[in-house]
Amino acid sequence: MAYSEDHIALAAEYALGTLDADERAQVETLMAVDTEFTAIVHAWEYRLGVLNQMVGSVEPRPIVWENIKAAIGHSTGQQAALVLPEAPPPPSPPPTERVAEPVVAEAPAAVEAPPAAAPPTAVDNSNVIQLTGRVRRLRSVASIATALAAALIGMLAVQVYRPELLPEALRPKPRIQTVEVKTPAPSPVPSAQYVALLQRDGGSPAFILTVDAATKNFTVRKVGADAEPGKSFELWLISDKLPQPRSLGVIGGSDFTARPVLADFDAGTINAATYAVTVEQAGGSPSGKPTSAPIYTGKLIETVPAAR
């Protein structure tokens, strides 16, 4: 159902509490028979309820109640009784002409009475009363809308600058934003590098052994040695901390052979050990011990220092 501005204004003034007793009875009658109008009233009560939440209750002083009672008693004593205007008398019929009869005695001529004045026309003020009521309701709606706008602006300002002053239900919920910051990976720190020249009696090196101190991986570079057919070169680690030489594996037939087997030893043992190469049967020593004397030996020297 479409409602006029008067209905909406009545609902707003009912929620605001500015109607007199008759108008409130009219609104409550509409609410009893019209659920849609009841929803409009409840909507206004919800909108205006924000104003009640932002304003605390204040107990009036006793003198206020005394003044109200005195004003009510004063106005009641001076109120005059309502007197309805009397209905105007019906208009007199127009006088009829009469023929004068001859008289014997001479008398003054009769003077005719003036015609009765027409009764005043009654003025219909119902339109003026309706227009006045509509203007009053429109002004009330405008005042309510202005108050709502000011309250909302004030509430938004308080939410932004002083949210702790608002009730818990009206405080803005905190927003949590997760920001992922990616830091560049640190540059790898160069580790110390060690090299051993495996050679025979100070001659030309046959192999070059390189060891990385951080990973403990080693690489053997074949320089000037070739294994005999059916034989293999095997690399050994010899240290005073070990009861016997430890095999580091067979050196392959390619130019480079890499192994990670030094991870089983500590740095002191690796740096101070002697590295030797023996000639074994193909595939290496079957017993885990060298079967012949070393033909190439050497010790590690530091070529690249570790970063400080």
Beta strands, then each sheet from edge to edge (+ up, - down):
strand 1: 193-199
strand 2: 205-212
strand 3: 218-222
strand 4: 231-238
strand 5: 246-251
strand 6: 256-259
strand 7: 274-281
strand 8: 296-299
strand 9: 301-304
sheet 1: 6+ 3- 2+ 1- 9+
sheet 2: 5+ 4- 7+ 8-
end
